[in-house]
Amino acid sequence: MSSITSGNAVQYADSRKLAARGRLNREYTIAETGWFPWVARQLPLRRGDRVLDIGCGPAWFWASVIGEIPENLDLTLADQSTGMVEEALARCTPLPFGSVTGRQAEAAALPFEDDSFDIVMAMHMLYHVADPAAGIAEMFRVLKPGGSLAVTTNGAGNMLGIYQLTTVFGSEPFDPSAAAFGYDKAEQLMRARFGNVAFLQHPASMRITEPEDVFLALTSYPPGDGASEVQLDAFRTAIAAAFERGHGVLEVEKETGLFISRKPDAAGLVPQPA
């Protein structure tokens, strides 16, 4: 099991560690349209759809895009962490959905019947699954014929300017999530299961002005969260040097994308986007 899948129970017991990474992306991303609204506008959602969000986390996505999505969605929030499910339910239950339910669930063994959902979403979570092909197979199973799977993940070039600093922890100088389940693997596994896949990349970059936010984000998960004091001091020194080279700013490119596959309908045809 890779470092990105190990320790998930501690990492995602609640949203505190995730919040450090979320802040870095939220505060410093430069984009015409923010990530969550951009994703929402690409989804083939229709009024009254049954939607499964697997690996829902604290449901920041749904709270952010409630004004961007059709009314009366029946939303099922699922996560391997009961703490995340509880937080997600608390956040989404007051919102104007048709219904909101929560379920503790593993992506590779979903506790739902075949052909149950119009849309299944897996946002930045399949790199935490030991066997992502099994997870995609389960998502295919619970989709209705004609339904869609939406997956988000990172590309190999994502945030290289930051990940090159983590070599002091013994890490490779690139995004570990992209190494585990990046663009190539997402395209390969989704096409193999569905026979089709469409890809869009969010046009964005980062301009980071606060070194401490880099430190907090990259020490919120392995190996940074288990680093020695010597390694942490070296990491702070590397961050400071990077900001000095950039005259107080760290400019970082992003590669973050959305993959959508459609399950063939009863006639074996793939529905086209409306």
C-alpha positions as protocol buffer text, in pm:
chain_id: "A"
residue {
  index: 1
  type: MET
  ca { x: 0 y: 0 z: 0 }
}
residue {
  index: 2
  type: SER
  ca { x: 146 y: 339 z: -97 }
}
residue {
  index: 3
  type: SER
  ca { x: 188 y: 628 z: 142 }
}
residue {
  index: 4
  type: ILE
  ca { x: -106 y: 807 z: -13 }
}
residue {
  index: 5
  type: THR
  ca { x: -342 y: 523 z: 83 }
}
residue {
  index: 6
  type: SER
  ca { x: -187 y: 441 z: 420 }
}
residue {
  index: 7
  type: GLY
  ca { x: -316 y: 617 z: 730 }
}
residue {
  index: 8
  type: ASN
  ca { x: -649 y: 716 z: 575 }
}
residue {
  index: 9
  type: ALA
  ca { x: -838 y: 650 z: 899 }
}
residue {
  index: 10
  type: VAL
  ca { x: -629 y: 912 z: 1078 }
}
residue {
  index: 11
  type: GLN
  ca { x: -606 y: 1151 z: 784 }
}
residue {
  index: 12
  type: TYR
  ca { x: -980 y: 1161 z: 722 }
}
residue {
  index: 13
  type: ALA
  ca { x: -1134 y: 1100 z: 1063 }
}
residue {
  index: 14
  type: ASP
  ca { x: -1256 y: 1459 z: 1029 }
}
residue {
  index: 15
  type: SER
  ca { x: -1179 y: 1755 z: 805 }
}
residue {
  index: 16
  type: ARG
  ca { x: -901 y: 1924 z: 1005 }
}
residue {
  index: 17
  type: LYS
  ca { x: -604 y: 1790 z: 810 }
}
residue {
  index: 18
  type: LEU
  ca { x: -788 y: 1824 z: 480 }
}
residue {
  index: 19
  type: ALA
  ca { x: -860 y: 2188 z: 561 }
}
residue {
  index: 20
  type: ALA
  ca { x: -489 y: 2277 z: 547 }
}
residue {
  index: 21
  type: ARG
  ca { x: -469 y: 2154 z: 188 }
}
residue {
  index: 22
  type: GLY
  ca { x: -803 y: 2313 z: 106 }
}
residue {
  index: 23
  type: ARG
  ca { x: -688 y: 2651 z: 231 }
}
residue {
  index: 24
  type: LEU
  ca { x: -378 y: 2647 z: 8 }
}
residue {
  index: 25
  type: ASN
  ca { x: -587 y: 2582 z: -303 }
}
residue {
  index: 26
  type: ARG
  ca { x: -873 y: 2809 z: -202 }
}
residue {
  index: 27
  type: GLU
  ca { x: -667 y: 3115 z: -109 }
}
residue {
  index: 28
  type: TYR
  ca { x: -405 y: 3114 z: -382 }
}
residue {
  index: 29
  type: THR
  ca { x: -559 y: 2966 z: -696 }
}
residue {
  index: 30
  type: ILE
  ca { x: -596 y: 3206 z: -987 }
}
residue {
  index: 31
  type: ALA
  ca { x: -882 y: 3111 z: -1219 }
}
residue {
  index: 32
  type: GLU
  ca { x: -1162 y: 3282 z: -1406 }
}
residue {
  index: 33
  type: THR
  ca { x: -1403 y: 3033 z: -1250 }
}
residue {
  index: 34
  type: GLY
  ca { x: -1331 y: 2865 z: -919 }
}
residue {
  index: 35
  type: TRP
  ca { x: -1278 y: 2488 z: -906 }
}
residue {
  index: 36
  type: PHE
  ca { x: -1608 y: 2389 z: -743 }
}
residue {
  index: 37
  type: PRO
  ca { x: -1833 y: 2607 z: -964 }
}
residue {
  index: 38
  type: TRP
  ca { x: -1637 y: 2497 z: -1272 }
}
residue {
  index: 39
  type: VAL
  ca { x: -1693 y: 2128 z: -1190 }
}
residue {
  index: 40
  type: ALA
  ca { x: -2062 y: 2187 z: -1115 }
}
residue {
  index: 41
  type: ARG
  ca { x: -2115 y: 2349 z: -1456 }
}
residue {
  index: 42
  type: GLN
  ca { x: -1969 y: 2047 z: -1636 }
}
residue {
  index: 43
  type: LEU
  ca { x: -2188 y: 1786 z: -1463 }
}
residue {
  index: 44
  type: PRO
  ca { x: -2484 y: 1645 z: -1660 }
}
residue {
  index: 45
  type: LEU
  ca { x: -2721 y: 1699 z: -1367 }
}
residue {
  index: 46
  type: ARG
  ca { x: -3100 y: 1719 z: -1409 }
}
residue {
  index: 47
  type: ARG
  ca { x: -3372 y: 1815 z: -1168 }
}
residue {
  index: 48
  type: GLY
  ca { x: -3461 y: 1522 z: -943 }
}
residue {
  index: 49
  type: ASP
  ca { x: -3153 y: 1312 z: -1024 }
}
residue {
  index: 50
  type: ARG
  ca { x: -3032 y: 1057 z: -771 }
}
residue {
  index: 51
  type: VAL
  ca { x: -2669 y: 1147 z: -698 }
}
residue {
  index: 52
  type: LEU
  ca { x: -2405 y: 949 z: -510 }
}
residue {
  index: 53
  type: ASP
  ca { x: -2096 y: 1136 z: -388 }
}
residue {
  index: 54
  type: ILE
  ca { x: -1847 y: 867 z: -286 }
}
residue {
  index: 55
  type: GLY
  ca { x: -1557 y: 999 z: -80 }
}
residue {
  index: 56
  type: CYS
  ca { x: -1771 y: 1304 z: -7 }
}
residue {
  index: 57
  type: GLY
  ca { x: -1548 y: 1434 z: 270 }
}
residue {
  index: 58
  type: PRO
  ca { x: -1704 y: 1730 z: 454 }
}
residue {
  index: 59
  type: ALA
  ca { x: -1920 y: 1816 z: 147 }
}
residue {
  index: 60
  type: TRP
  ca { x: -1762 y: 2154 z: 87 }
}
residue {
  index: 61
  type: PHE
  ca { x: -1838 y: 2102 z: -282 }
}
residue {
  index: 62
  type: TRP
  ca { x: -2217 y: 2087 z: -238 }
}
residue {
  index: 63
  type: ALA
  ca { x: -2233 y: 2380 z: 1 }
}
residue {
  index: 64
  type: SER
  ca { x: -2031 y: 2589 z: -246 }
}
residue {
  index: 65
  type: VAL
  ca { x: -2237 y: 2511 z: -558 }
}
residue {
  index: 66
  type: ILE
  ca { x: -2593 y: 2491 z: -425 }
}
residue {
  index: 67
  type: GLY
  ca { x: -2684 y: 2788 z: -646 }
}
residue {
  index: 68
  type: GLU
  ca { x: -2526 y: 2626 z: -954 }
}
residue {
  index: 69
  type: ILE
  ca { x: -2712 y: 2293 z: -958 }
}
residue {
  index: 70
  type: PRO
  ca { x: -3067 y: 2182 z: -1044 }
}
residue {
  index: 71
  type: GLU
  ca { x: -3330 y: 2169 z: -773 }
}
residue {
  index: 72
  type: ASN
  ca { x: -3465 y: 1865 z: -595 }
}
residue {
  index: 73
  type: LEU
  ca { x: -3159 y: 1640 z: -624 }
}
residue {
  index: 74
  type: ASP
  ca { x: -3165 y: 1328 z: -408 }
}
residue {
  index: 75
  type: LEU
  ca { x: -2813 y: 1332 z: -265 }
}
residue {
  index: 76
  type: THR
  ca { x: -2639 y: 1036 z: -101 }
}
residue {
  index: 77
  type: LEU
  ca { x: -2317 y: 1126 z: 79 }
}
residue {
  index: 78
  type: ALA
  ca { x: -2079 y: 833 z: 128 }
}
residue {
  index: 79
  type: ASP
  ca { x: -1732 y: 813 z: 279 }
}
residue {
  index: 80
  type: GLN
  ca { x: -1516 y: 554 z: 452 }
}
residue {
  index: 81
  type: SER
  ca { x: -1496 y: 795 z: 749 }
}
residue {
  index: 82
  type: THR
  ca { x: -1805 y: 818 z: 968 }
}
residue {
  index: 83
  type: GLY
  ca { x: -1677 y: 1152 z: 1093 }
}
residue {
  index: 84
  type: MET
  ca { x: -1676 y: 1292 z: 742 }
}
residue {
  index: 85
  type: VAL
  ca { x: -2025 y: 1157 z: 674 }
}
residue {
  index: 86
  type: GLU
  ca { x: -2156 y: 1322 z: 991 }
}
residue {
  index: 87
  type: GLU
  ca { x: -1997 y: 1655 z: 898 }
}
residue {
  index: 88
  type: ALA
  ca { x: -2125 y: 1630 z: 541 }
}
residue {
  index: 89
  type: LEU
  ca { x: -2480 y: 1558 z: 659 }
}
residue {
  index: 90
  type: ALA
  ca { x: -2471 y: 1851 z: 898 }
}
residue {
  index: 91
  type: ARG
  ca { x: -2359 y: 2079 z: 616 }
}
residue {
  index: 92
  type: CYS
  ca { x: -2601 y: 1956 z: 348 }
}
residue {
  index: 93
  type: THR
  ca { x: -2922 y: 1870 z: 536 }
}
residue {
  index: 94
  type: PRO
  ca { x: -3029 y: 2239 z: 569 }
}
residue {
  index: 95
  type: LEU
  ca { x: -2972 y: 2298 z: 197 }
}
residue {
  index: 96
  type: PRO
  ca { x: -3257 y: 2278 z: -59 }
}
residue {
  index: 97
  type: PHE
  ca { x: -3205 y: 1921 z: -182 }
}
residue {
  index: 98
  type: GLY
  ca { x: -3493 y: 1684 z: -246 }
}
residue {
  index: 99
  type: SER
  ca { x: -3337 y: 1455 z: 14 }
}
residue {
  index: 100
  type: VAL
  ca { x: -2998 y: 1405 z: 181 }
}
residue {
  index: 101
  type: THR
  ca { x: -2879 y: 1074 z: 324 }
}
residue {
  index: 102
  type: GLY
  ca { x: -2541 y: 955 z: 447 }
}
residue {
  index: 103
  type: ARG
  ca { x: -2366 y: 619 z: 451 }
}
residue {
  index: 104
  type: GLN
  ca { x: -2029 y: 490 z: 565 }
}
residue {
  index: 105
  type: ALA
  ca { x: -1892 y: 303 z: 263 }
}
residue {
  index: 106
  type: GLU
  ca { x: -1578 y: 173 z: 95 }
}
residue {
  index: 107
  type: ALA
  ca { x: -1545 y: 264 z: -272 }
}
residue {
  index: 108
  type: ALA
  ca { x: -1462 y: -92 z: -377 }
}
residue {
  index: 109
  type: ALA
  ca { x: -1762 y: -243 z: -194 }
}
residue {
  index: 110
  type: LEU
  ca { x: -2051 y: 2 z: -224 }
}
residue {
  index: 111
  type: PRO
  ca { x: -2357 y: -89 z: -13 }
}
residue {
  index: 112
  type: PHE
  ca { x: -2607 y: 11 z: -282 }
}
residue {
  index: 113
  type: GLU
  ca { x: -2818 y: -187 z: -529 }
}
residue {
  index: 114
  type: ASP
  ca { x: -2742 y: -214 z: -898 }
}
residue {
  index: 115
  type: ASP
  ca { x: -2870 y: 67 z: -1124 }
}
residue {
  index: 116
  type: SER
  ca { x: -2947 y: 303 z: -835 }
}
residue {
  index: 117
  type: PHE
  ca { x: -2802 y: 643 z: -930 }
}
residue {
  index: 118
  type: ASP
  ca { x: -2817 y: 886 z: -1222 }
}
residue {
  index: 119
  type: ILE
  ca { x: -2481 y: 1041 z: -1133 }
}
residue {
  index: 120
  type: VAL
  ca { x: -2190 y: 904 z: -929 }
}
residue {
  index: 121
  type: MET
  ca { x: -1912 y: 1142 z: -827 }
}
residue {
  index: 122
  type: ALA
  ca { x: -1562 y: 1060 z: -703 }
}
residue {
  index: 123
  type: MET
  ca { x: -1379 y: 1387 z: -649 }
}
residue {
  index: 124
  type: HIS
  ca { x: -1008 y: 1361 z: -573 }
}
residue {
  index: 125
  type: MET
  ca { x: -1044 y: 1030 z: -389 }
}
residue {
  index: 126
  type: LEU
  ca { x: -961 y: 734 z: -616 }
}
residue {
  index: 127
  type: TYR
  ca { x: -589 y: 773 z: -542 }
}
residue {
  index: 128
  type: HIS
  ca { x: -677 y: 672 z: -186 }
}
residue {
  index: 129
  type: VAL
  ca { x: -830 y: 344 z: -304 }
}
residue {
  index: 130
  type: ALA
  ca { x: -592 y: 46 z: -304 }
}
residue {
  index: 131
  type: ASP
  ca { x: -759 y: -92 z: -621 }
}
residue {
  index: 132
  type: PRO
  ca { x: -910 y: 199 z: -817 }
}
residue {
  index: 133
  type: ALA
  ca { x: -1025 y: -35 z: -1095 }
}
residue {
  index: 134
  type: ALA
  ca { x: -1243 y: -217 z: -841 }
}
residue {
  index: 135
  type: GLY
  ca { x: -1380 y: 117 z: -723 }
}
residue {
  index: 136
  type: ILE
  ca { x: -1469 y: 221 z: -1078 }
}
residue {
  index: 137
  type: ALA
  ca { x: -1634 y: -119 z: -1137 }
}
residue {
  index: 138
  type: GLU
  ca { x: -1852 y: -65 z: -830 }
}
residue {
  index: 139
  type: MET
  ca { x: -1945 y: 284 z: -943 }
}
residue {
  index: 140
  type: PHE
  ca { x: -2039 y: 144 z: -1284 }
}
residue {
  index: 141
  type: ARG
  ca { x: -2255 y: -120 z: -1114 }
}
residue {
  index: 142
  type: VAL
  ca { x: -2460 y: 126 z: -907 }
}
residue {
  index: 143
  type: LEU
  ca { x: -2517 y: 364 z: -1199 }
}
residue {
  index: 144
  type: LYS
  ca { x: -2843 y: 345 z: -1389 }
}
residue {
  index: 145
  type: PRO
  ca { x: -2814 y: 267 z: -1760 }
}
residue {
  index: 146
  type: GLY
  ca { x: -2743 y: 599 z: -1925 }
}
residue {
  index: 147
  type: GLY
  ca { x: -2600 y: 743 z: -1603 }
}
residue {
  index: 148
  type: SER
  ca { x: -2267 y: 922 z: -1565 }
}
residue {
  index: 149
  type: LEU
  ca { x: -1956 y: 883 z: -1352 }
}
residue {
  index: 150
  type: ALA
  ca { x: -1763 y: 1204 z: -1280 }
}
residue {
  index: 151
  type: VAL
  ca { x: -1408 y: 1168 z: -1148 }
}
residue {
  index: 152
  type: THR
  ca { x: -1162 y: 1444 z: -1060 }
}
residue {
  index: 153
  type: THR
  ca { x: -790 y: 1404 z: -1009 }
}
residue {
  index: 154
  type: ASN
  ca { x: -453 y: 1569 z: -1072 }
}
residue {
  index: 155
  type: GLY
  ca { x: -205 y: 1547 z: -1357 }
}
residue {
  index: 156
  type: ALA
  ca { x: 165 y: 1467 z: -1329 }
}
residue {
  index: 157
  type: GLY
  ca { x: 259 y: 1835 z: -1361 }
}
residue {
  index: 158
  type: ASN
  ca { x: 35 y: 1952 z: -1081 }
}
residue {
  index: 159
  type: MET
  ca { x: 200 y: 2193 z: -835 }
}
residue {
  index: 160
  type: LEU
  ca { x: 555 y: 2080 z: -915 }
}
residue {
  index: 161
  type: GLY
  ca { x: 694 y: 2400 z: -765 }
}
residue {
  index: 162
  type: ILE
  ca { x: 566 y: 2285 z: -426 }
}
residue {
  index: 163
  type: TYR
  ca { x: 630 y: 1913 z: -446 }
}
residue {
  index: 164
  type: GLN
  ca { x: 992 y: 1968 z: -545 }
}
residue {
  index: 165
  type: LEU
  ca { x: 1039 y: 2109 z: -194 }
}
residue {
  index: 166
  type: THR
  ca { x: 926 y: 1787 z: -25 }
}
residue {
  index: 167
  type: THR
  ca { x: 1234 y: 1590 z: -125 }
}
residue {
  index: 168
  type: VAL
  ca { x: 1366 y: 1675 z: 223 }
}
residue {
  index: 169
  type: PHE
  ca { x: 1115 y: 1415 z: 349 }
}
residue {
  index: 170
  type: GLY
  ca { x: 1243 y: 1155 z: 105 }
}
residue {
  index: 171
  type: SER
  ca { x: 947 y: 1215 z: -127 }
}
residue {
  index: 172
  type: GLU
  ca { x: 959 y: 1213 z: -504 }
}
residue {
  index: 173
  type: PRO
  ca { x: 947 y: 1566 z: -652 }
}
residue {
  index: 174
  type: PHE
  ca { x: 593 y: 1541 z: -789 }
}
residue {
  index: 175
  type: ASP
  ca { x: 232 y: 1515 z: -675 }
}
residue {
  index: 176
  type: PRO
  ca { x: 187 y: 1174 z: -507 }
}
residue {
  index: 177
  type: SER
  ca { x: -183 y: 1167 z: -592 }
}
residue {
  index: 178
  type: ALA
  ca { x: -103 y: 1197 z: -963 }
}
residue {
  index: 179
  type: ALA
  ca { x: 149 y: 915 z: -932 }
}
residue {
  index: 180
  type: ALA
  ca { x: -113 y: 690 z: -770 }
}
residue {
  index: 181
  type: PHE
  ca { x: -414 y: 784 z: -986 }
}
residue {
  index: 182
  type: GLY
  ca { x: -342 y: 1061 z: -1232 }
}
residue {
  index: 183
  type: TYR
  ca { x: -471 y: 1156 z: -1574 }
}
residue {
  index: 184
  type: ASP
  ca { x: -336 y: 855 z: -1759 }
}
residue {
  index: 185
  type: LYS
  ca { x: -473 y: 598 z: -1516 }
}
residue {
  index: 186
  type: ALA
  ca { x: -811 y: 772 z: -1490 }
}
residue {
  index: 187
  type: GLU
  ca { x: -847 y: 772 z: -1868 }
}
residue {
  index: 188
  type: GLN
  ca { x: -734 y: 411 z: -1898 }
}
residue {
  index: 189
  type: LEU
  ca { x: -950 y: 261 z: -1624 }
}
residue {
  index: 190
  type: MET
  ca { x: -1265 y: 458 z: -1704 }
}
residue {
  index: 191
  type: ARG
  ca { x: -1243 y: 382 z: -2075 }
}
residue {
  index: 192
  type: ALA
  ca { x: -1180 y: 14 z: -2002 }
}
residue {
  index: 193
  type: ARG
  ca { x: -1497 y: -9 z: -1789 }
}
residue {
  index: 194
  type: PHE
  ca { x: -1732 y: 228 z: -1974 }
}
residue {
  index: 195
  type: GLY
  ca { x: -1596 y: 226 z: -2328 }
}
residue {
  index: 196
  type: ASN
  ca { x: -1593 y: 606 z: -2333 }
}
residue {
  index: 197
  type: VAL
  ca { x: -1448 y: 900 z: -2141 }
}
residue {
  index: 198
  type: ALA
  ca { x: -1439 y: 1277 z: -2185 }
}
residue {
  index: 199
  type: PHE
  ca { x: -1177 y: 1499 z: -2022 }
}
residue {
  index: 200
  type: LEU
  ca { x: -1163 y: 1867 z: -1929 }
}
residue {
  index: 201
  type: GLN
  ca { x: -885 y: 2048 z: -1744 }
}
residue {
  index: 202
  type: HIS
  ca { x: -960 y: 2338 z: -1514 }
}
residue {
  index: 203
  type: PRO
  ca { x: -765 y: 2642 z: -1638 }
}
residue {
  index: 204
  type: ALA
  ca { x: -586 y: 2763 z: -1326 }
}
residue {
  index: 205
  type: SER
  ca { x: -253 y: 2843 z: -1162 }
}
residue {
  index: 206
  type: MET
  ca { x: -140 y: 2941 z: -813 }
}
residue {
  index: 207
  type: ARG
  ca { x: 32 y: 3250 z: -673 }
}
residue {
  index: 208
  type: ILE
  ca { x: 123 y: 3179 z: -314 }
}
residue {
  index: 209
  type: THR
  ca { x: 226 y: 3469 z: -91 }
}
residue {
  index: 210
  type: GLU
  ca { x: 237 y: 3307 z: 255 }
}
residue {
  index: 211
  type: PRO
  ca { x: 516 y: 3051 z: 319 }
}
residue {
  index: 212
  type: GLU
  ca { x: 348 y: 2915 z: 632 }
}
residue {
  index: 213
  type: ASP
  ca { x: 48 y: 2796 z: 431 }
}
residue {
  index: 214
  type: VAL
  ca { x: 280 y: 2583 z: 218 }
}
residue {
  index: 215
  type: PHE
  ca { x: 435 y: 2437 z: 532 }
}
residue {
  index: 216
  type: LEU
  ca { x: 98 y: 2358 z: 694 }
}
residue {
  index: 217
  type: ALA
  ca { x: -46 y: 2199 z: 379 }
}
residue {
  index: 218
  type: LEU
  ca { x: 251 y: 1974 z: 304 }
}
residue {
  index: 219
  type: THR
  ca { x: 291 y: 1863 z: 665 }
}
residue {
  index: 220
  type: SER
  ca { x: -75 y: 1767 z: 697 }
}
residue {
  index: 221
  type: TYR
  ca { x: -29 y: 1421 z: 540 }
}
residue {
  index: 222
  type: PRO
  ca { x: 246 y: 1158 z: 499 }
}
residue {
  index: 223
  type: PRO
  ca { x: 538 y: 1179 z: 496 }
}
residue {
  index: 224
  type: GLY
  ca { x: 537 y: 1539 z: 615 }
}
residue {
  index: 225
  type: ASP
  ca { x: 309 y: 1479 z: 912 }
}
residue {
  index: 226
  type: GLY
  ca { x: 556 y: 1223 z: 1049 }
}
residue {
  index: 227
  type: ALA
  ca { x: 874 y: 1416 z: 969 }
}
residue {
  index: 228
  type: SER
  ca { x: 1152 y: 1465 z: 1224 }
}
residue {
  index: 229
  type: GLU
  ca { x: 1242 y: 1808 z: 1359 }
}
residue {
  index: 230
  type: VAL
  ca { x: 1554 y: 1806 z: 1140 }
}
residue {
  index: 231
  type: GLN
  ca { x: 1343 y: 1736 z: 831 }
}
residue {
  index: 232
  type: LEU
  ca { x: 1088 y: 2004 z: 927 }
}
residue {
  index: 233
  type: ASP
  ca { x: 1366 y: 2260 z: 971 }
}
residue {
  index: 234
  type: ALA
  ca { x: 1505 y: 2163 z: 631 }
}
residue {
  index: 235
  type: PHE
  ca { x: 1158 y: 2198 z: 479 }
}
residue {
  index: 236
  type: ARG
  ca { x: 1115 y: 2548 z: 622 }
}
residue {
  index: 237
  type: THR
  ca { x: 1455 y: 2640 z: 483 }
}
residue {
  index: 238
  type: ALA
  ca { x: 1361 y: 2505 z: 138 }
}
residue {
  index: 239
  type: ILE
  ca { x: 1033 y: 2698 z: 143 }
}
residue {
  index: 240
  type: ALA
  ca { x: 1207 y: 3020 z: 246 }
}
residue {
  index: 241
  type: ALA
  ca { x: 1462 y: 2979 z: -34 }
}
residue {
  index: 242
  type: ALA
  ca { x: 1186 y: 2925 z: -291 }
}
residue {
  index: 243
  type: PHE
  ca { x: 1004 y: 3240 z: -182 }
}
residue {
  index: 244
  type: GLU
  ca { x: 1330 y: 3435 z: -184 }
}
residue {
  index: 245
  type: ARG
  ca { x: 1395 y: 3326 z: -544 }
}
residue {
  index: 246
  type: GLY
  ca { x: 1044 y: 3442 z: -631 }
}
residue {
  index: 247
  type: HIS
  ca { x: 1085 y: 3775 z: -452 }
}
residue {
  index: 248
  type: GLY
  ca { x: 824 y: 3685 z: -191 }
}
residue {
  index: 249
  type: VAL
  ca { x: 595 y: 3485 z: -418 }
}
residue {
  index: 250
  type: LEU
  ca { x: 577 y: 3119 z: -520 }
}
residue {
  index: 251
  type: GLU
  ca { x: 426 y: 3080 z: -868 }
}
residue {
  index: 252
  type: VAL
  ca { x: 290 y: 2729 z: -926 }
}
residue {
  index: 253
  type: GLU
  ca { x: 122 y: 2563 z: -1224 }
}
residue {
  index: 254
  type: LYS
  ca { x: -185 y: 2345 z: -1168 }
}
residue {
  index: 255
  type: GLU
  ca { x: -309 y: 2036 z: -1351 }
}
residue {
  index: 256
  type: THR
  ca { x: -650 y: 1945 z: -1216 }
}
residue {
  index: 257
  type: GLY
  ca { x: -909 y: 1779 z: -1435 }
}
residue {
  index: 258
  type: LEU
  ca { x: -1251 y: 1621 z: -1467 }
}
residue {
  index: 259
  type: PHE
  ca { x: -1323 y: 1289 z: -1640 }
}
residue {
  index: 260
  type: ILE
  ca { x: -1681 y: 1191 z: -1730 }
}
residue {
  index: 261
  type: SER
  ca { x: -1788 y: 847 z: -1853 }
}
residue {
  index: 262
  type: ARG
  ca { x: -2143 y: 743 z: -1945 }
}
residue {
  index: 263
  type: LYS
  ca { x: -2288 y: 399 z: -1885 }
}
residue {
  index: 264
  type: PRO
  ca { x: -2451 y: 255 z: -2197 }
}
residue {
  index: 265
  type: ASP
  ca { x: -2829 y: 252 z: -2185 }
}
residue {
  index: 266
  type: ALA
  ca { x: -3053 y: -54 z: -2215 }
}
residue {
  index: 267
  type: ALA
  ca { x: -3000 y: -57 z: -2591 }
}
residue {
  index: 268
  type: GLY
  ca { x: -2623 y: -49 z: -2549 }
}
residue {
  index: 269
  type: LEU
  ca { x: -2601 y: 310 z: -2665 }
}
residue {
  index: 270
  type: VAL
  ca { x: -2404 y: 587 z: -2491 }
}
residue {
  index: 271
  type: PRO
  ca { x: -2626 y: 890 z: -2426 }
}
residue {
  index: 272
  type: GLN
  ca { x: -2487 y: 1216 z: -2564 }
}
residue {
  index: 273
  type: PRO
  ca { x: -2467 y: 1531 z: -2348 }
}
residue {
  index: 274
  type: ALA
  ca { x: -2783 y: 1739 z: -2356 }
}
